[in-house]
Amino acid sequence: MRLRNIILVLALLAALAVSSGGYLYYSSLKKAAFNQEDDHAETRVELLKRQLAMYLSEHIKPVKALAGIEELETALKKKDTVSIKEVNPVLDNFAEALDLNTCYLMDNKGVTIASSNRKAKDSFVGKNFSFRPYFKNALAGDTATYLALGTTSGKRGVYYSHPVYDAQTVGLLGVAVIKASVELVEALLFTDYQGILLVTDPNGLIFISNKNELRFKLMWELSPERIQKIQESRQFGRGPWPWAGFYITEDRHVENRYNSEEYIYSTRKMDNYPGWKIINLRARKEIGQKIADPFLKLIGPVILVVSILIGGCVFILYTKALQEIIRRRHAEKELRQSEKKYRHIYNKTPVMLHSIDTEGKIIRVSDYWLEKMEYRRNEVIGSYLTGFYTEKSKKYAEEIIFPEFFKTGFCRNVPYTYVKKSGGQIDILLSCYGVRNEQGAVERSLAVSVDVTEKNQVQKALEQAKEKLSRYSVDLEHQVAKRTSELQKAQESLRKLSKNIMDAQERERSALSRELHDHLGQVLTALRIDAVWIARYFSDRDANAALRANRICSLIDDTIADVRDMAFKLRPGVLDDLGLVEALESLTNDVEERSDISCVFIHSNVKNLPGMLATVLYRITQEAITNVLRHARASVIEVDLRKKDNMIELTIKDNGCGFSLASDNKGRGFGLTGMQERAILAGGELHITAENGKGTTICCSVPERSHF
Amino acid sequence: MIKVLLADDHKIVREGLKRIIEESGDMEVIAEAADGSEAIKKAMDTRPDVAVVDISMPGMDGLEVVARLKDYTPEIPVLILTMHDEEQYVVRAVETGAMGYVTKQSAPEQLVDAVKKVFSGSRYLTEKASEALALKIVKGKRYQTGVDSLSMRELQVLCKLAVGKTNHEIADTYNISVKTVDTYRSRILKKLNLRNNAELSRFAIKNKIVEF
């Protein structure tokens, strides 16, 4: 509604602005037009004055000339028919030549003796015009001009008079007069003009005008005495001379009392005619009309267009406003409905909902809340929410949660305990959202309470169970740790045992090997020396004995070879006497001796290894080579021994058939576990890379200074 | 008479050896020792012409004795007489400074010659020992491309082939079958990227594996 008014007022204001603007423009135009018209009027009056003056003085010279003509003098002297007859053509010629109204001759008594209109009905001949001022002036010896209404003819005229003298006596004989027509001047100078042009006598009597109805009326209102005087002068006939109705309203403005028309008034005094005036009246209405017409013609469509535009705008705005209003009404309706729906949802939602105001008083609760808390709605609304809390919860809420909530506008999962009407307690988790007003301050709340009583109980039980479980678990862990440690100890001692067994085995083998090699070998050698001696001794004495001795000798040789072989197998003396490199050299040479396999041994930088480490590496190589010889069907074995960053790296590679580590569980059978066990005992590691058909590679890496 | 020092921890053996030496007629055992330190002491006291030393002895072993004697009495040549027939011992002994090497097994046949040879200032090594030493030296030279990759037996066969020995001869020398020798030959050619025996010879000479 307000909007509609505003639009209407705006439209009105726009229209007002347009019209006032138009009016101001019009006024200024009008003012300018008046000024211009004023100038025009002045100019026109001035011009008219001059033209009139010129015209009025036009016949002064001719009348002088006329007065000087001899026939006139003669006629005045004689006053007989003959002389008058001679004068008449002169007068006729003048009148005709100068297109005059009348030319006539008066005697010194003022009686007309000859006239150009002598044949006309209104002939002047015999008439006495001595009352006329021009006669009186002429008698005084001057050339006179005079404006008057002809008494005989009833026609307005301009009278020019000049005295006629006797050439001998220089006595005044009479007066020659020329009467020119005023109508002609009027027709010539006063027509073709819309305004009013007037010539008035000193009394304000209108003598010449372009408006017929104004002729011989009084411009201004005159007293009867003055009218009487005009009558007495007989200058303008007998009258009457009614008032034309003009009166001056202000400077240069006159109004006509009869038609209430306003005029702009311009005037000039006529030269040579004292008191006579030329007047120009211009109707204001006309000027206005003159401006208004083109203005309206120009402005009219503009105003029309502007009006249409304004109207259109108003219409569009009004329509829009109307739509907006309708939409708002609709929205309001929907809002009301949604509010209703919201209230319904709020109340019926099967969740504990409540809202409090800033004082903490309950302003709304859901049905479910009431059901849970066993209250009726009217018992609850307006009460303090904290009244339904346990003391502990109340304290918690008032001291911590409320101040925080009204500051931040929300809180989540706050644990409270409600007290039901029946006195029972409910554990809840409260989440709350603050509804803010336009200033942004929390106005009321919307809170959801979730009953967690049961959940809490379950949680508690669960926690207890967990704790119990964790105790068991700790116990179990302790037990496991204990067992693990025991197991580790057992493993450690087992490993120690294994190492000790190996050591002992090696020691025993070494001893046995030495015993065989050195002791038995030496004895056999000594035997051999003697056997050879015996054989030599009997060689040229007893061939049979020599043969037997030689047989003993070769038997001893075989035995020595066997002993040596056994000793080598047990533990090669080279390993103890010369070291690992020589032992491996010897081993690979031995392999070559015993098989067709090419056994390459490459070594680099390995010197003075501790005996145990040398033994470990030797035994690994030995085991690996044994495996190759037994299973691999290889033609090449490469043994590589080198030192690299304090690590001794041993690689045994063959080009045999290999095996699949994953599928074959031959590892144990191949003594791979034993090799690995030895490597680990030496503080190192051993990897086996084997693939079906692509040979086997055993890489062993042990620290140079391993801690046995 | 060549004066000999005999060092061996086995009395019976020592006696046998003494007999072999003395029966030769032109050499005598002037001192005997049962262990390494005694051997050194006696050598320094008696100044023999040749010292015959066993490797395996209690306390200081024979190789150590060789090294000491080389320091103390460099003029006395040492002949190693031992039970060990592995080339590694020979090589080590020679490296240490021994002038000769004889196994006890072959003592009755070789000891006298060996002592005489050593006494005369020459080396005494069995053919097998000489070859092992030579191959060891070849192996020790690491500049030859490919030689590294050869096994000892392959190196042996390479040397023999290089000097023009036939497969038969080689088989006899090493007591292996001719077929095996041929297998070795193929492997050598493959490993050294060679095509035939001629190229093999050229390779061996060029790389100073064998000399002419």
Interface residues (C-beta under 8 A of the other chain):
Chain A: R514 H517 D518 G521 Q522 V523 T525 A526 R528 I529 D530 V532 W533 R536 D557 I560 R564 P572 G573 V574 D577 L578 E582 A583 E585 S586 T588 N589 E592 E593 D596 S598 C599 V600 F601 I602 S635 V636
Chain B: H10 I12 V13 E15 G16 L17 R19 I20 I55 S56 D61 L63 M83 H84 D85 E86 E87 Q88 Y89 R92 K104 Q105 A107 P108 E109 D148 S149 L150 S151 M152 R153 E154 T180 T183 Y184 R187
